[in-house]
Structure formats: structure tokens, C-alpha cells
Amino acid sequence: MAGSQQYLSERDGSALVWVRVRAGASRNELVGERAGALLVRVTAPPVDGKANDALRKLVAKIVGVPPGRVALVSGASGRDKLLRLEGLSAAAAGERLP
């Protein structure tokens, strides 16, 4: 795992990813890293969990796992969130994330 990926850690065999989300963006994309969080933009609005679902699907696609293996651990109603990538090590996630 690259040392610059401060947003990644591991617990109980699953990668944990700190993200900061901007909902209502013009496109879905990973922007990079800032202040220990992965910056992500999603087009979905921050209403009724739509942005959270879009975030889970985008991260799942990028790391190559089914969306059901990406769980929102904390931050359901905020911009800063913690995701758990079930069954994926931090090292493996680090190879697939910027």
C-alpha cells in the first residue's frame, strides 16, 4: 500500500476508506486525496440516501467488487464518510484507488 494513501486502513480483513463526498456534481469521479480523505464527486443529490448509494456503486466499480460489499460505516448524513470494503485488504484496495 502506498504511504500517501492516508485515507486507507484495515480492520478485521476489510479495507476502511475515509471519503469526502460532493453530491450534485456534474459527473461521478474520484478526484484525488486531500487532508486524509479520498475526494469523490457524485451526480446524485444528497436526498433520501441517493448520494450514498451512488458513492457505494462508484467505489465498488473502481475497486472491482459488488456494491453489496461496500458498506457505509459512518457519515450517512454528512460529507465525510467511512466506507468498509468487505473482504478486500487495504493493500488490495490501495492498488485500485488513486
C-alpha positions in Angstrom: 0.0 0.0 0.0 1.3 3.4 -0.9 2.2 5.6 2.0 0.4 8.6 0.5 -3.0 6.9 0.8 -3.8 8.2 4.3 -7.5 7.5 3.7 -7.0 3.7 3.8 -6.7 1.5 6.8 -7.8 -2.1 7.6 -9.8 -3.8 10.3 -11.0 -7.4 10.5 -9.9 -8.3 7.0 -11.7 -5.4 5.3 -10.4 -2.1 4.0 -11.7 1.1 5.5 -11.8 4.2 3.3 -12.3 7.7 4.5 -14.1 9.8 1.8 -15.3 13.3 1.4 -18.3 13.5 -1.0 -19.6 16.3 -3.1 -23.1 15.4 -4.2 -24.9 17.0 -7.1 -21.7 17.2 -9.2 -21.6 17.2 -13.0 -20.1 13.7 -13.1 -19.2 10.7 -11.0 -15.5 10.6 -10.4 -12.6 10.2 -7.9 -10.8 13.5 -7.7 -7.8 12.6 -5.5 -6.8 12.9 -1.9 -7.0 15.8 0.5 -6.5 16.0 4.2 -6.5 12.3 4.7 -9.7 11.6 2.7 -10.5 10.4 -0.8 -12.3 13.1 -2.6 -15.3 11.8 -4.6 -17.9 13.6 -6.7 -21.3 12.0 -7.5 -24.1 13.4 -9.6 -26.9 12.1 -7.3 -28.5 14.7 -5.0 -27.9 14.4 -1.2 -31.6 13.4 -0.7 -33.0 10.1 0.6 -29.6 8.4 0.5 -29.2 8.8 -3.2 -25.7 10.2 -3.0 -24.7 7.5 -0.6 -25.9 4.8 -3.0 -24.1 6.5 -5.9 -20.9 6.6 -3.8 -21.1 2.9 -2.9 -21.7 2.0 -6.5 -18.8 4.1 -7.8 -16.3 2.9 -5.3 -17.4 -0.7 -5.9 -16.9 -0.3 -9.6 -13.5 1.2 -9.2 -12.2 -1.5 -6.8 -13.9 -4.3 -8.7 -16.3 -5.7 -6.0 -20.1 -5.9 -6.0 -21.8 -2.9 -4.5 -23.2 -5.1 -1.7 -19.6 -5.4 -0.4 -19.2 -1.7 0.1 -20.8 -0.6 3.4 -21.3 2.8 4.8 -20.0 2.7 8.3 -20.5 6.3 9.3 -21.4 9.7 7.9 -24.8 8.9 6.3 -25.9 12.5 6.5 -22.6 14.3 6.2 -20.0 14.9 3.6 -17.3 13.0 5.4 -17.9 9.2 5.4 -16.3 6.0 6.3 -16.7 3.0 3.9 -15.9 -0.6 4.6 -14.8 -2.7 1.6 -15.7 -6.2 2.9 -13.3 -8.9 2.1 -10.8 -6.6 0.5 -7.5 -5.8 2.2 -6.2 -2.2 2.4 -3.2 -3.3 0.3 -5.5 -4.6 -2.5 -7.8 -1.5 -2.3 -4.7 0.7 -2.4 -3.6 -0.9 -5.7 -7.0 0.1 -7.3 -7.6 3.5 -5.8 -5.6 6.7 -6.6 
